[in-house]
Amino acid sequence: MKLQVGTLAQVADYNGLSQISLLCMNPVPFVPGQYIAIWPDGQPDALPYTPFIQSCTGNLLTLAPDNLPAWPPGQQLGWRGPLGSACHLPENMRKLALYSRAEHPGPLMPFIHSAIQAGMDTVYCSSQPTGYSAWLPAHVEWEDHSRLAEIATWADMLIACLPRQTLAVELERLSTLPPSVQPDRIYVLVVAEMPCNGIAQCGVCDIRVRHKAIHVCQDGPLFPLKDLI
């Protein structure tokens, strides 16, 4: 995939949750759940950061970063993408549940935008309401993670955003949801460090499933639950 160059247009902070906007040469078509690799322009050997794409308006690509350096607005950045396997929401779906154990709500925002455009009822389930008010649209309902089983039963589809470090524990929780919640209705968006540009060579993001290595950067980061248990 061709290396591109963009300009850091904006760095924002909403109650401790960061967001950056990258001015690109052209609009960037992407699918919810995809990410880009990004690094200072002129430093091709530097390990890239891999923020999830949050939205794209015209040529302005908005990213949900985690632990990015303090790059100033105007910084020239090299980037490559969109990267990763992801999916659009089914057109006939009416009720979407989002479950997050990640610190940043940004990776799930494209699904929220898609749900709003389709007129879907959306519930965001997490343990961190503080700071989310600047991110979640007013008609997206927030619920505590303790109500996950109830929310999953209500929804037509559940997308869980889970850090790689706690993935095993959270997959166990998802696998013990009520029988009425079919596994094929559940998807998992894995948040992990992916420093190899999505070419699945470094092994940093690997997870083990049935004695086989799965590369989050290339096989994911969005997976059907059935592929992880």
C-alpha positions, 0 to 999 in steps of 0.5 A: 500500500502506497505511503502517503503524507498528511498534515496534522490539522488539529489536536483536541482533548475532551475530558482527557480523551484525545483526538487528532485530525489529519489533512490528507491529499484526498478523501479516505474511504474506510470501513468501520473498525479499520486503522492507519499506520502513522509516523513523522514524515521523513522517518520511514524506519520509525515504529508507526502508531496505529490509531483507529479511524474515527471519521472522514469529512472531505479530506480531513481524517479524524483519528482516535489515538492512544498514547501518541507523541505530542506532535504539534499542529502543522506536523507533516506525517507519513501514513499508510492505510486504511488497514485491517479487516472490518465490516459495515453494519447490516442494512436490516438491523434496527438495534445495536449494542456496543460494549467497551472495555477500552479506555478510548471510545473512538474505535467504536465511533464509526459504528455509532455514526453508521447506526445514526445514519440508518436510524438504529437504536444504539446503546453504549455499554461501558464502565467509564461514563466520565468524559464520554459526554463529549463523544457520545451523541445525545440519543445514544444511550449509555448503560453500565457494563454490569447490564451487558447480558440484558443489553446483548439480549435486546440487540440485533448485533453486539460489537465489543471493543476489547484490549488485547491484554484482557481479551481472554477474560472478556471472551469468557464473559461473552461466551457465557451470555444468555443462550438467546444471544447467538454467537454469530450476532457478536463481533469483537474489535481488538485494541492492540499495538500493531507496529509492523504496518499490518503485514503480520511479521512482528508478532506483537499483536498475536493472539492464540486461538485453538493453538493457532496464532491470529494476527490482530493487525491483518486478520482483524482487528474486527473478528466474529466472536466465533473465530476467537473462542 
